[in-house]
């Protein structure tokens, strides 16, 4: 007996903002794709299949990934469902993957100014990072002015 369901769904959340998701969704094709024409990927709201939002468009057979644009508010989205579709119908029971929101934040930032010249700054910026550090490729540091109080 062959199966027309996908397997091995993987979601790499590349959006490291808290309560936001985005990234690549991949799966393994069914062993029997004779009747499969498309795959559909959905975000499922609070585990109720009645509330779902399709991620992108239907994906033709032969491709096994979709992309969820970054900055998608996590809200009550709890899982991803991948359905196979034939020319006449969508699979009744999808394969699911719980959503895990990866985030990485910076806290306890300090900058002891070691430059003694007026108007100049110099020294080492120090911070603590937490979360999905294995997903962080680099940090960006910006200079900003503090608004003057009136």
Steps between C-alpha positions, in 0.01 A plus 500: 500500500629844414438830670403830340588702811815706541739424784793658680369856517764748618449870573807717554375816670742761370310794654670551835255763627290382791147391401581520128574217261633463147722267306519190286256211534624172351365147478565163342277408207263204529620166369209496254444828314305356206182684598662794680508822301566761770590554865331760718651640819284664765548675831246360745341727759482356849483138373160561339509395135209736432736794546790477262704722273678373192874567480563621145343316210457134423838339434531272195608142550876473460561790739513432872528836668314821563603830654323696773603864481658640819306717746191277505337560838490172690171588677318170548654314205600171656596269215575458132298253292615365165233348275534313174253587226378309198321654204169440677554537876720601791621230737261469796767437764817710470840446655566753777793663673473707820641850459795588721577871504874561522608837628823662599523818700772725630482625858714675759675721245778709646756735352762635736636801305878480532576798274582804712470755216183711506258398224685178422409149604705186519485173680343158486127435470395209717169310494345172600326300232242233552281275294581346166864604485576225249274688254675838544742579220602850612407795719444856383595789727360848440587838645199704611445833666293532812219750463553806718245561770327839500 
